[in-house]
């Protein structure tokens, strides 16, 4: 008997006491492993996540969590060949394994990078600017995101045993929420191997990740309002979980990503033989054959202009004739097996339903060649293309064959193709192949309400495009209706999905303390030491310098116009400027105002400030005329140490005012400041 796939629970590996259920190779039907969760303390898993994993993550900032994910991804990538080797048992070719394994590690790296760039080196994230709730500015509101004090349960599908769990784990980990990973049993042996290497790395805090191999049994019974469930799988199972008593009564956060009838559309502007036509056909064949068509994003419906149906079918036939089905590691094989015999039989069952209104035009599920394996003992199918000429037929829009199967459907006009796409009742993704920008707009806007993602493909973006079926970490992955109504990934959006947004109402000083970012109206500190003389350890939020006044002369405006070449009439033509109702005469250039302000607040000697790397949110509020005097107030607004460098980022609030106290310009100044004494200098 082969070994049992283990679970990782409360810091230890757990082996069930019974024989378990056999997990068979998709290639030859041999036993790869067994699986069971008998005797597993599921309540203890949840308690451990809350009591140990959550507090451990809460001690880390977003940047520290990101650093751990990056280190983990690099460690896993260095040893990926053992994952590739085991992946063949799932029926995956090396190309298929790359999509799953490298795609998963790439997702970790993407989240690590986004978190370092877009989140503070803190444990709280501010959602937008503050809101002024009173006239005097002493009562403000600020939306903040904080980590929920629960556990993220991740229930994954069989088709992506590596990427499937890492794409859920990454945003939850960055959000500071511990995860319980529940892989689909069919391919759980590969998930367990990767998970084992994660634990061996020691890079993630204890309790932040646990693995449940086998039946989830009563897992959802132990969840509450601080917990979340992210499910990937069939629409029927998603519907069952959605009405679980704990989800309904306790407010468990539930996200579903279900299989859907994704469509790829050939634009009416495309002609046979064109680059776009070839791109369409190539993409369709790719989505039919990668992972044996076992992708929730695969193309199930190929919508093409009615007059081009024959051309598309023949072009696809030509490409599919070069596909070699067989054992993933056999020479020349380009498409492996489905994940299991049971999955193959499910596809054949769905195919019987589809053929009620469509006919098979390419591929024979009863008679095909398999290289390096036995067709009867392995979970093999050839790529199968159907054609449906009955526009009233429901089956192509209702039945999904989760394998290498797609149906070509002809359409007449943009309105009809949008109607056909919508008949899928909600999909993860649609693609449109066209170079006509106007047509693309009409189709995209027609598709958008029914799809989570829309790809527009043509010769101009083909080289860089990741393709129809590739969810990207920085974009949302999910869709409405049949597709589950949820969203995964999406960069920082995926992180915030695991956090609680709370509106905090308080004084400016309190909001500054809560958010660790200076809010206008809160205290400023001027201790007589110029803030630019303070290193990152010495600088405090609220540290301020006031510079000025500096009078703006007409000669300054004339010189700036001549020196820069900005001779816009408001700065150079008194009569035209006087006629402008906004100015009523010559005014200073906005960038002259900003330049003069820099001269007022800068400390010129070498010191901790290493560089000025930008200005954000610049607004010019009141025109500055010759004779006006400018004063600038610069306040340390946000301090972000970089964990991997000897300096950090400081965001300064800058307000430039005239002699009447009216703000003429506001903006944020961005600088790099040394953590300790600096040998650098200047701005």
C-alpha positions in Angstrom: 0.0 0.0 0.0 1.3 3.5 -0.9 1.7 6.1 1.8 -1.0 8.4 3.1 -1.0 12.0 2.2 -0.5 13.9 5.5 -2.1 17.0 7.0 -0.2 19.7 8.8 -2.0 20.6 12.0 -1.0 22.9 14.9 2.7 22.6 14.1 2.9 18.9 13.4 2.3 16.5 10.5 -0.7 14.2 11.0 -1.3 10.8 9.5 -4.8 9.3 9.6 -5.1 5.9 11.4 -7.1 4.2 8.6 -6.1 3.0 5.1 -7.5 5.9 3.3 -8.8 6.3 -0.2 -6.5 5.4 -3.2 -5.3 8.3 -5.4 -4.6 7.0 -8.8 -2.2 8.2 -11.5 -4.0 9.9 -14.4 -1.6 8.3 -16.8 -1.7 4.6 -16.0 -4.2 4.1 -13.1 -1.5 3.0 -10.7 -1.8 4.1 -7.1 0.2 7.2 -6.3 -0.9 7.7 -2.7 -3.8 7.4 -0.3 -5.7 10.1 1.5 -7.8 10.4 4.7 -8.6 13.0 7.3 -10.0 10.5 9.8 -9.4 11.5 13.4 -8.2 15.0 12.4 -8.8 17.6 15.0 -10.4 20.2 12.7 -11.6 22.4 15.6 -8.1 22.4 16.9 -6.8 23.6 13.5 -9.1 26.6 13.6 -8.2 27.4 17.2 -4.5 27.1 16.4 -4.8 29.5 13.5 -6.6 32.1 15.6 -4.5 31.7 18.8 -1.1 31.2 17.2 -1.0 32.1 13.5 -3.1 35.3 13.7 -1.0 36.9 16.6 2.2 35.9 14.9 1.2 37.6 11.6 -0.1 40.6 13.5 3.4 41.3 14.7 4.6 41.7 11.2 4.1 44.7 9.0 2.9 44.4 5.4 6.5 44.7 4.2 7.8 42.0 6.5 5.1 39.7 5.3 6.0 40.5 1.8 9.7 39.8 2.4 8.7 36.3 3.8 6.7 35.5 0.7 9.5 36.6 -1.6 12.0 34.4 0.2 9.6 31.5 0.1 8.9 31.9 -3.6 12.7 31.9 -4.4 13.2 28.9 -2.1 10.4 26.9 -3.8 11.6 27.9 -7.3 15.1 26.6 -6.6 13.7 23.1 -5.9 10.9 23.0 -8.4 12.1 20.0 -10.4 10.8 17.5 -7.8 7.4 19.2 -8.2 7.5 18.8 -11.9 8.4 15.2 -11.6 5.4 14.4 -9.4 3.1 16.6 -11.4 3.3 14.1 -14.3 1.1 11.7 -12.3 -1.7 14.3 -12.5 -1.6 14.0 -16.3 0.3 17.3 -16.8 2.9 17.8 -19.5 5.9 20.0 -18.6 4.1 23.0 -20.2 1.0 22.2 -18.1 3.2 21.9 -14.9 4.8 25.2 -15.7 1.4 27.0 -15.8 0.6 25.5 -12.4 4.0 25.4 -10.5 5.8 28.4 -11.9 2.5 30.3 -12.1 2.0 29.7 -8.3 5.5 30.9 -7.4 5.2 33.9 -9.7 2.0 34.8 -7.9 3.9 34.9 -4.5 6.5 37.1 -6.0 3.9 39.4 -7.5 2.1 39.9 -4.2 5.4 40.5 -2.4 6.3 43.2 -4.9 2.8 44.9 -4.9 2.8 44.9 -1.1 6.2 46.6 -0.8 5.2 49.2 -3.4 1.6 49.9 -2.5 1.2 49.2 1.2 2.8 51.0 4.1 5.5 49.4 6.3 2.8 49.1 9.0 -0.1 46.9 10.0 -2.9 49.3 9.1 -3.8 50.6 5.6 -5.7 53.8 5.0 -8.4 53.8 2.4 -8.2 57.1 0.7 -8.0 60.6 2.1 -9.7 61.8 5.3 -13.2 63.3 5.2 -13.9 66.6 6.9 -17.1 66.1 8.9 -17.3 69.6 10.5 -16.8 73.1 9.4 -13.9 73.9 11.8 -11.9 70.9 10.8 -11.7 69.4 14.3 -14.0 66.4 13.5 -12.8 64.2 10.7 -13.4 60.7 9.3 -10.9 58.2 7.9 -11.5 54.7 6.5 -8.9 52.2 7.7 -8.2 48.6 6.8 -7.1 46.2 9.6 -6.6 42.4 9.6 -9.5 40.3 10.6 -9.0 38.2 13.7 -10.0 34.9 12.0 -8.8 32.3 9.6 -9.0 32.1 5.8 -10.2 28.7 4.7 -9.2 27.9 1.1 -11.0 25.1 -0.7 -9.3 24.3 -4.0 -10.0 22.4 -7.2 -8.1 19.4 -8.6 -6.8 21.1 -11.7 -4.2 23.4 -10.1 -2.8 21.7 -7.1 0.0 24.3 -6.7 -1.1 27.7 -8.2 -4.6 27.1 -6.8 -3.6 27.3 -3.2 -0.8 29.8 -3.6 -3.0 32.3 -5.3 -5.3 32.3 -2.3 -2.7 32.0 0.4 -0.6 35.0 -0.9 -3.2 37.8 -0.4 -4.4 36.3 2.9 -0.9 36.1 4.2 -0.1 39.7 3.2 -3.4 40.8 4.9 -2.2 39.2 8.1 -4.8 36.3 8.2 -3.7 32.7 8.8 -4.8 30.1 6.2 -6.1 26.6 6.3 -5.5 25.0 2.9 -7.9 22.3 1.7 -6.8 20.8 -1.6 -8.9 18.6 -3.8 -8.1 15.0 -3.0 -7.4 13.9 -6.6 -4.1 15.8 -6.8 -3.5 16.5 -3.1 -0.2 14.6 -3.1 1.4 17.4 -5.2 0.0 20.1 -2.9 1.3 18.2 0.1 4.8 18.0 -1.4 4.9 21.8 -2.0 3.4 22.4 1.4 6.0 20.2 3.0 8.8 22.3 1.5 7.1 25.5 2.8 7.1 24.2 6.3 10.7 23.0 6.0 11.8 26.4 4.9 10.8 27.9 8.3 10.1 31.2 6.5 6.4 31.5 7.6 5.3 32.0 11.2 3.9 29.0 13.0 0.2 28.7 12.6 0.0 31.0 9.6 -0.5 28.0 7.3 -2.0 24.6 7.9 -3.0 21.8 5.5 -6.1 19.7 5.6 -5.8 16.6 3.4 -8.9 14.6 2.8 -12.5 15.4 3.7 -13.2 18.8 5.2 -16.0 17.2 7.3 -17.3 19.8 9.8 -14.7 22.5 9.0 -17.3 25.2 8.2 -19.1 24.4 11.5 -16.2 26.0 13.4 -16.2 29.3 11.5 -17.6 32.7 12.4 -17.9 36.3 11.4 -14.1 37.0 11.4 -13.4 34.0 9.1 -13.6 33.6 5.4 -14.0 30.8 2.9 -12.5 31.0 -0.6 -13.9 28.2 -2.8 -12.9 27.1 -6.3 -14.8 24.3 -8.0 -18.2 23.4 -9.3 -21.2 25.8 -9.2 -23.3 23.1 -7.5 -20.8 22.8 -4.6 -20.5 26.5 -4.3 -24.3 26.8 -4.0 -24.3 24.2 -1.2 -21.5 26.0 0.7 -23.1 29.4 0.3 -26.2 28.3 2.3 -24.2 26.6 5.1 -25.7 27.7 8.4 -22.5 29.4 9.6 -22.2 31.3 6.3 -25.8 32.5 6.6 -26.2 33.1 10.3 -22.6 34.0 11.4 -21.7 36.2 8.4 -18.7 34.1 7.3 -17.1 35.8 4.3 -17.7 33.6 1.3 -16.1 33.9 -2.1 -16.7 31.4 -4.9 -14.9 31.0 -8.2 -16.8 28.4 -10.2 -16.5 26.9 -13.6 -18.1 28.9 -16.4 -18.8 28.9 -20.1 -16.2 31.3 -21.2 -16.3 32.6 -24.7 -13.8 33.8 -27.3 -15.2 36.1 -30.0 -13.8 36.6 -33.5 -14.5 40.2 -34.5 -16.5 40.9 -37.7 -13.6 42.9 -39.0 -11.2 39.9 -39.1 -10.6 38.1 -42.4 -9.2 34.6 -43.0 -5.5 34.6 -43.4 -5.0 37.8 -41.4 -2.8 37.9 -38.3 -5.9 38.3 -36.1 -7.5 35.2 -37.6 -4.4 33.1 -36.9 -4.2 34.5 -33.4 -7.8 33.5 -32.8 -7.3 30.0 -34.0 -4.0 29.5 -32.1 -5.6 30.8 -28.9 -8.6 28.5 -29.2 -6.4 25.4 -29.7 -4.1 26.4 -26.8 -7.0 26.7 -24.4 -8.4 23.4 -25.6 -5.1 21.6 -25.0 -3.2 23.2 -22.1 -4.0 21.2 -18.9 -6.2 19.0 -21.1 -8.7 21.8 -21.2 -9.1 21.5 -17.4 -9.0 25.2 -16.7 -11.9 27.2 -15.2 -10.9 29.9 -17.7 -10.7 27.7 -20.8 -12.7 28.6 -24.0 -15.9 26.6 -24.1 -17.7 28.7 -26.7 -16.0 30.0 -29.9 -18.3 32.8 -31.2 -17.4 33.6 -34.8 -19.2 35.5 -37.7 -21.6 33.0 -39.4 -19.8 33.4 -42.7 -16.5 32.3 -41.1 -17.6 29.2 -39.2 -16.2 26.9 -42.0 -12.9 28.7 -42.1 -12.5 28.6 -38.3 -13.4 24.9 -38.1 -10.9 24.0 -40.9 -8.1 26.1 -39.4 -8.6 24.6 -35.9 -8.7 21.1 -37.5 -5.3 21.7 -39.0 -3.7 22.8 -35.8 -5.4 20.0 -33.7 -4.0 17.4 -36.2 -0.6 18.2 -34.8 -1.6 17.6 -31.2 -0.1 14.4 -29.8 -2.0 12.9 -26.8 -0.2 10.6 -24.4 1.9 10.1 -21.3 3.2 13.5 -20.3 6.9 12.4 -20.2 6.7 10.5 -23.5 8.7 12.0 -26.4 6.6 14.2 -28.7 3.5 14.4 -26.5 1.9 17.8 -26.4 -1.3 17.0 -24.4 -1.4 14.8 -21.4 -4.2 13.1 -19.5 -7.2 14.4 -17.6 -6.8 14.3 -13.8 -8.7 11.1 -13.3 -10.8 8.4 -15.0 -13.8 9.9 -13.1 -13.1 13.3 -14.6 -12.8 11.8 -18.1 -16.2 10.1 -17.6 -17.7 13.4 -16.5 -16.4 15.1 -19.7 -17.9 12.3 -21.8 -21.2 12.7 -20.0 -21.2 16.4 -20.7 -20.3 15.7 -24.3 -23.4 13.5 -24.7 -25.5 16.5 -23.6 -23.8 18.9 -26.0 -24.3 16.6 -28.9 -28.1 17.0 -28.6 -27.8 20.2 -30.5 -24.2 20.3 -31.8 -22.1 17.8 -33.8 -18.5 16.8 -33.4 -16.4 18.1 -36.3 -12.9 17.4 -35.0 -11.8 14.5 -32.7 -13.3 11.1 -31.9 -13.6 10.2 -28.2 -14.0 6.5 -29.0 -11.1 6.2 -31.4 -7.8 8.1 -30.9 -4.1 7.3 -30.5 -2.3 7.6 -27.2 1.5 7.7 -27.1 3.4 6.0 -24.3 0.3 4.9 -22.4 -2.8 2.7 -22.5 -5.9 4.6 -23.6 -8.1 2.3 -21.5 -6.2 2.6 -18.2 -5.3 6.3 -18.4 -7.6 9.3 -18.3 -7.1 10.3 -21.9 -9.3 12.2 -24.4 -8.4 13.8 -27.7 -9.2 17.5 -28.2 -12.8 17.7 -29.5 -14.4 20.5 -31.4 -18.1 20.8 -31.9 -20.2 22.9 -34.2 -23.7 24.2 -33.3 -25.8 25.7 -36.1 -28.9 25.9 -34.1 -29.0 29.4 -32.6 -31.9 28.6 -30.3 -30.0 25.7 -28.7 -29.5 25.9 -25.0 -26.9 23.1 -24.5 -23.8 25.1 -25.6 -24.7 27.8 -23.2 -25.7 25.6 -20.3 -23.4 22.5 -20.3 -19.7 22.7 -19.6 -17.4 19.8 -20.6 -14.5 20.4 -18.2 -11.9 19.1 -20.6 -10.5 19.5 -24.1 -13.8 20.4 -25.6 -15.1 23.6 -27.3 -18.1 24.5 -29.5 -18.1 26.8 -32.5 -21.2 29.0 -32.8 -21.9 31.4 -35.6 -23.3 34.9 -34.9 -24.8 37.7 -37.0 -24.1 41.2 -35.7 -22.8 42.6 -32.5 -26.1 42.5 -30.6 -26.5 38.8 -31.2 -23.0 37.8 -30.2 -23.4 39.8 -26.9 -26.7 38.0 -26.4 -25.0 34.6 -26.9 -22.2 35.5 -24.5 -24.7 36.6 -21.9 -26.5 33.2 -22.2 -23.7 31.7 -20.3 -25.2 33.4 -17.2 -21.9 34.9 -16.1 -18.3 33.9 -16.9 -14.8 34.3 -15.6 -13.4 35.6 -18.9 -14.2 36.5 -22.5 -11.8 37.4 -25.2 -12.3 39.5 -28.3 -10.0 39.3 -31.3 -10.2 42.5 -33.3 -8.3 45.6 -34.5 -11.3 47.8 -34.8 -11.3 50.1 -31.7 -14.9 51.1 -32.1 -16.1 47.5 -32.5 -14.0 46.5 -29.5 -15.6 49.2 -27.3 -19.1 48.1 -28.3 -18.3 44.4 -27.5 -16.3 45.1 -24.3 -19.1 47.2 -22.9 -21.7 44.6 -23.9 -19.7 41.8 -22.3 -18.5 43.6 -19.1 -21.7 43.1 -17.0 -21.4 39.3 -17.5 -17.7 38.8 -17.2 -15.0 39.2 -14.6 -12.2 39.8 -17.2 -12.2 40.7 -20.9 -9.1 40.3 -23.1 -8.9 42.2 -26.4 -6.3 40.5 -28.6 -4.7 41.6 -31.8 -1.4 41.8 -33.5 -0.4 44.9 -31.5 -0.5 43.3 -28.1 -0.1 39.6 -29.0 3.6 39.5 -28.3 3.1 40.6 -24.7 -0.4 39.1 -24.0 -0.6 36.3 -21.5 -3.6 34.9 -23.3 -7.3 34.2 -22.7 -6.9 31.6 -20.0 -4.2 33.2 -17.7 -5.5 34.9 -14.5 -2.9 37.5 -13.5 -2.1 38.3 -9.8 -2.6 42.1 -10.4 -6.1 41.6 -12.0 -9.3 40.3 -10.4 -10.1 36.7 -11.1 -13.8 35.8 -10.8 -17.0 36.6 -12.4 -20.7 37.2 -11.8 -23.6 34.8 -11.9 -22.7 31.2 -12.8 -19.0 32.0 -12.3 -19.7 32.4 -8.6 -20.1 36.1 -8.1 -16.8 36.5 -6.3 -13.3 37.9 -6.9 -9.9 36.6 -6.2 -6.4 38.0 -6.9 -6.6 41.6 -8.1 -3.3 42.7 -6.5 -4.0 44.8 -3.4 -7.7 44.3 -3.9 -7.2 40.7 -3.1 -5.4 41.6 0.1 -8.1 44.0 1.2 -10.7 41.3 0.6 -9.3 39.7 3.8 -9.3 42.9 5.8 -12.0 44.9 7.6 -12.7 48.4 6.5 -13.8 50.6 9.3 -14.7 54.3 9.4 -13.0 56.1 12.3 -14.4 59.5 13.4 -12.2 61.6 15.6 -10.0 64.6 15.9 -7.1 65.2 13.6 -4.6 64.2 16.4 -6.4 60.9 17.0 -6.6 60.1 13.3 -2.8 60.8 13.0 -2.1 58.4 15.9 -4.4 55.7 14.5 -3.3 55.8 10.9 0.4 56.7 11.6 0.0 59.4 8.9 -0.1 63.1 9.6 -3.6 64.6 9.1 -4.1 68.3 8.4 -5.2 70.0 11.6 -3.2 67.8 13.9 -0.2 69.0 15.9 3.0 70.1 14.2 6.3 70.0 16.0 9.1 72.6 15.5 11.9 71.8 18.0 14.4 74.2 16.4 16.2 71.4 14.5 15.5 71.4 10.7 13.7 68.1 9.9 16.2 67.5 7.0 19.0 67.2 9.7 17.2 64.2 11.3 17.8 60.7 10.2 14.9 58.2 9.9 15.3 57.1 13.5 15.1 60.6 14.8 12.4 62.0 12.5 8.8 62.0 13.9 5.5 62.4 12.1 4.5 66.0 12.6 8.0 67.4 12.5 7.7 70.8 10.7 9.7 73.6 9.2 8.3 76.9 8.1 10.1 78.9 5.4 9.7 82.4 4.1 8.3 84.8 3.4 9.7 85.3 -0.2 8.3 88.1 -2.4 7.7 87.2 -6.0 8.9 90.0 -8.4 7.7 90.6 -11.9 11.4 90.0 -12.9 11.2 86.5 -11.4 8.2 85.7 -13.6 9.9 87.2 -16.7 13.1 85.3 -16.1 11.3 82.0 -15.5 9.4 82.4 -18.8 12.5 83.1 -20.7 14.6 80.4 -19.0 12.1 77.6 -19.3 10.4 78.6 -22.6 7.0 78.6 -20.9 5.7 81.9 -22.4 2.0 81.2 -21.9 0.1 84.5 -22.2 -0.9 84.6 -18.6 2.8 85.0 -17.7 3.9 87.3 -20.5 1.1 89.3 -22.0 -0.4 91.8 -19.6 -3.5 92.7 -21.8 -4.4 89.0 -22.5 -3.8 88.1 -18.9 -6.0 90.9 -17.7 -8.8 89.7 -19.9 -8.7 86.2 -18.4 -11.4 86.1 -15.7 -9.4 83.7 -13.6 -6.3 85.8 -13.4 -7.0 89.5 -14.1 -3.4 90.2 -14.9 0.1 88.6 -15.1 0.5 85.6 -12.7 3.4 83.5 -11.7 4.0 80.0 -13.2 2.8 77.3 -10.9 6.1 75.5 -11.2 7.9 78.8 -10.3 5.9 78.8 -7.1 6.9 75.2 -6.4 10.6 76.0 -7.2 10.6 79.0 -4.9 8.9 77.0 -2.2 11.7 74.4 -2.4 14.2 77.1 -1.8 12.4 78.2 1.3 12.2 74.8 3.0 15.4 73.1 1.9 18.4 72.6 4.2 21.3 72.7 1.7 24.1 70.9 3.6 25.0 67.2 3.3 22.8 65.2 5.7 20.3 62.4 6.1 18.1 63.5 3.2 19.6 61.6 0.2 17.2 62.5 -2.6 13.9 64.0 -3.6 12.2 61.4 -5.8 8.9 63.0 -6.6 5.9 65.2 -6.0 2.4 63.8 -5.5 -1.1 65.5 -5.5 0.1 68.9 -6.7 -2.7 71.4 -6.9 -2.5 75.2 -7.6 -5.3 76.9 -5.7 -4.8 80.7 -5.8 -3.0 82.7 -8.5 0.2 84.3 -7.4 0.9 87.8 -8.7 3.9 90.0 -8.7 4.4 91.5 -5.3 2.8 88.5 -3.4 4.8 87.0 -0.6 5.1 83.2 -0.2 5.5 81.1 2.9 5.8 77.3 2.9 5.0 74.9 5.7 6.6 71.4 5.3 5.5 68.7 7.7 6.6 65.0 8.0 3.5 63.1 6.9 4.4 59.5 6.5 7.6 57.6 7.4 8.2 54.3 5.7 11.5 52.4 6.4 12.7 50.0 3.7 13.5 46.7 5.3 16.1 45.8 2.7 17.9 49.2 2.5 19.7 51.6 4.8 17.2 54.3 4.1 13.5 54.8 4.0 10.8 57.0 2.3 9.4 60.1 3.9 6.3 61.8 2.6 6.1 65.5 3.5 2.9 67.6 3.5 3.7 71.0 1.7 1.4 74.0 1.9 2.4 77.2 0.2 0.5 80.3 1.3 0.4 84.0 0.3 0.6 87.0 2.5 -3.1 86.8 3.3 -2.8 83.2 4.5 -4.5 81.8 1.5 -3.1 78.5 0.2 -1.7 78.9 -3.3 -0.4 75.4 -3.7 -0.5 72.1 -1.9 1.4 68.9 -2.6 3.3 66.0 -1.1 7.1 66.0 -1.4 8.8 62.5 -1.5 12.3 62.0 -0.2 14.7 59.2 0.7 16.2 59.6 4.1 19.0 57.6 5.7 18.2 55.4 8.7 21.4 56.6 10.4 24.1 59.2 9.9 24.5 59.9 6.1 27.6 60.6 4.1 25.4 61.7 1.2 24.2 65.2 0.6 21.9 67.6 -1.2 18.3 67.1 -2.0 
